[in-house]
Amino acid sequence: MQSPLDPKRTDAPAELVTQLLDYFSSITATTLRPDDDIFELGLVNSLRALEIVAHVERTFGLEVDVEDLELDNFRTAARVAAF
């Protein structure tokens, strides 16, 4: 079984990846691809990262546990969708 942190993970629903890409693009004012690392590209700071977590929880009805609050889980739309 692949870990949510595996950057090669491809089993996330395409519609979910698209929704996340739309959100990431709206907060960064940048057109992004599923595997674009928003932190590495310098598009997101730590405050914005918390906003992303809150958006994911609110939009998808999830609760992100403290132990899951690692940047690697939220670096790309594909990783968030696989999470």
N, C-alpha and C positions, 0 to 999 in steps of 0.2 A: 504494500500500500504506500502511495506517495504521501509525503508530508506536505502540509499547507505551505511550508517554506521552500519547497522544491520549485525553483524557477522554471523547470521544464514541465510542471504540472499543466495538463491541458484539458482536464475534465470539468472545468467550470462552464456553466451554461453561457452560450454566446450572448444571450439577451442580458444576462446579469453583467457580463463584462462591458457591454455597450452602455448600460445604465451608469456604471461606475466611471467609464471613460467620459461620458457626458458631464458627470459631476466634477471629476478631476479637471477636465478642460475648462469648466466654468469657473473654478476657483483659482486656476493658474493662468487664465487667459491665453492658453496654449493648446494647439491641436496635438493630442497625444496618441500613441499606439498602446496596445494592451501591456506590453512589457517595458514601457518607458519608466525609468526609476525617477519618480518626482523628487526624491530627496537628493539623489546623485546629481540631478540636473539643477539643483538649487532653487526649485520652484516652490518648496514648502519648508516652513520652519516648524519648530516644536508646537507652537500654539495652533497653527493650521492643522498639524497632525492630530491634535485632540479634537478639533472640529470634524475631521474626517471620521474619527472613531464615533463621535456623537451622531454624525449623519448616518453611518452604517447601522448603528443601533436603532435609531429612530426609523429609518426608511425600511429596514429589513426585519425589524422586530427581534433583533439579537441583543444579547448582553455580552460584551467583551470583558472577560475576566482579566484581573490585574496581571496574571502571569502571561496573558496573550498580548499585552501592550508592548510588543516589540516592534521596532520600525520595520523589520523584515516582513512582518505580516501585512504591512500597509504601503510598501514601496511602489507597487504597480497595481493597476486595475486588475490584472490577471491574478495577482497574489491575493488581493482582497476577495475577489470572486471565489477563489479556491478555498479561502479561509472559511 
